[in-house]
Amino acid sequence: MMSRLTVLSLLSVCLSAGAILAGCSPTSPKRHSDAEVALLASDAHVIVGGVPLIVPFVALTSLAEKPSFSLDRKADGEAAERKLESFRRTAGSPETAMVIDRLEITVRPYGWDDFDAPFRRICLQLTRQWARSICDNPSAPLRRAMPKDQFFLADDRKLDGFRDYSIGNGETVSDHLDRMRLKSGEVSVICDAQGSSKSTSCTAATPFTQHLIVVWRVWSNSAEAAGSKAEREGIAITAFVANALGPVENFPTLISVACDLIRPTPSGETRGDACS
């Protein structure tokens, strides 16, 4: 059994857990089987930075460190599938939870706009209330408080992997992290010095506990400056990790925090607003 997940290279062209189980075909998507939906709805148990976490498989944005450009895609695919299967087995129980350096998560309406309409039945199978609250509702408070894009939970002793994430000006997310002086309870932000006057690209990070830190990208817009956005999202993400991903979920506390942190440019959807 592997003790550390350094590279899960299943995704040579596919990035989402849904795409993995759909066969990674960009032109002929297939309908998910009951077994595939059940797997995606089930909980993955992992340990990052010494902290045990529980995350539904469907929320794991990417199970690969980087895409494969090998010419032998068949062999790559077979090897990657074996690694993924190993991850599935170990992540299925807290007793066998795998220690990993970095976990990529997206909070989104998982069953809302999938090409496979029957996939929406995943919403009824998710075990955590937070996941069910956003599964078919893009306007859920949690969705509107959290970053629109993915964020990372990472071991602060293992940050070199962020060198694979380019910022676009010759720097990487790792370069930004190297310049930060992370302090407990504070959000650190480093921005692209070459950003335009209309939009600035930044990296934000905040320690959580033990060696677990949260890392995410922040873009300013006309409604919210990057610094303010990072502070708001930092509170939302740390509340999410504390109340949604631990052994015991505390949804009432999480939704209370989310309602206070809804971004100033919410979705046009208004149904299911639990804050009203």
Long-range contacts (C-beta under 8 A, 24 or more apart in sequence): 1-86, 1-90, 1-96, 2-86, 2-90, 2-98, 3-98, 3-99, 4-98, 4-99, 4-100, 4-101, 5-46, 5-87, 5-98, 5-99, 5-100, 5-101, 6-65, 6-101, 7-64, 7-65, 7-83, 8-63, 8-64, 8-65, 8-80, 8-83, 8-84, 8-87, 9-64, 9-65, 9-66, 9-68, 9-76, 9-79, 9-80, 9-83, 10-63, 10-64, 10-77, 10-80, 10-81, 10-83, 10-84, 11-62, 11-63, 11-64, 11-67, 11-80, 12-67, 12-68, 12-69, 12-70, 12-73, 12-76, 12-77, 12-80, 13-67, 15-61, 15-62, 15-64, 16-61, 16-62, 17-57, 17-58, 17-59, 17-60, 17-61, 17-63, 18-58, 18-114, 18-119, 20-63, 20-84, 22-116, 24-77, 29-115, 29-116, 30-116, 31-116, 31-118, 31-119, 32-116, 32-118, 32-119, 37-119, 37-121, 37-122, 37-125, 38-125, 39-88, 40-122, 41-122, 41-125, 41-126, 41-127, 42-92, 42-125, 42-127, 43-127, 43-128, 44-91, 44-92, 45-91, 45-92, 45-93, 45-94, 45-96, 45-97, 46-91, 46-97, 46-98, 46-99, 46-100, 46-103, 47-97, 47-98, 47-99, 47-100, 48-99, 48-100, 48-101, 48-102, 48-103, 48-153, 48-154, 48-155, 48-212, 49-153, 49-154, 49-155, 49-156, 49-157, 49-208, 49-210, 49-211, 49-212, 49-213, 50-155, 50-210, 50-211, 50-212, 51-208, 51-209, 51-210, 51-211, 51-212, 52-94, 52-97, 52-246, 52-247, 53-103, 53-153, 53-241, 53-245, 53-246, 54-94, 54-128, 54-245, 54-246, 54-247, 55-103, 55-105, 55-245, 56-126, 56-127, 56-128, 56-131, 57-91, 58-110, 58-122, 58-126, 58-131, 59-105, 59-106, 59-107, 59-110, 59-131, 60-103, 60-104, 60-105, 61-104, 61-105, 61-106, 61-150, 62-104, 62-150, 63-87, 65-161, 65-164, 66-164, 94-247, 100-155, 101-154, 101-155, 101-158, 101-161, 102-152, 102-153, 102-154, 102-155, 102-158, 102-161, 102-162, 103-152, 103-153, 103-154, 104-150, 104-151, 104-152, 105-150, 105-151, 105-152, 105-153, 106-149, 106-150, 106-151, 107-134, 107-142, 107-143, 107-146, 107-147, 107-240, 108-134, 108-143, 109-134, 109-135, 109-136, 109-137, 109-138, 109-140, 109-143, 110-134, 110-135, 111-135, 111-136, 112-136, 112-137, 112-138, 128-244, 128-249, 128-251, 129-249, 129-251, 130-240, 130-243, 130-244, 130-249, 130-251, 130-254, 133-251, 133-255, 133-274, 137-269, 137-271, 137-272, 138-267, 138-269, 139-266, 139-267, 139-269, 139-270, 139-271, 139-272, 139-273, 140-272, 140-274, 141-255, 141-258, 141-259, 141-262, 141-273, 141-274, 141-275, 142-240, 142-254, 142-255, 142-258, 143-267, 144-258, 144-262, 144-263, 144-266, 144-267, 145-232, 145-233, 145-236, 145-257, 145-258, 145-259, 145-261, 145-262, 145-263, 146-233, 146-236, 146-237, 146-240, 146-258, 147-216, 147-217, 147-218, 147-233, 147-236, 147-237, 149-216, 149-217, 150-216, 151-214, 151-215, 151-216, 151-237, 152-214, 152-215, 152-216, 153-208, 153-212, 153-213, 153-214, 153-215, 153-241, 154-212, 154-213, 154-214, 154-215, 155-211, 155-212, 155-213, 156-182, 156-207, 156-211, 156-212, 156-213, 157-211, 162-215, 167-192, 167-201, 167-203, 168-192, 168-201, 169-193, 169-194, 173-203, 173-215, 173-217, 176-202, 176-203, 177-203, 177-205, 177-215, 180-205, 182-206, 182-207, 182-213, 183-207, 187-230, 187-231, 187-234, 189-218, 189-226, 189-227, 189-230, 191-226, 195-220, 198-222, 200-226, 202-226, 202-230, 204-230, 204-233, 204-234, 206-234, 206-237, 206-238, 208-238, 208-241, 208-242, 212-241, 214-238, 214-241, 221-265, 223-263, 223-264, 223-265, 224-263, 224-264, 224-265, 229-263, 232-261, 232-263, 233-261, 235-261, 236-261
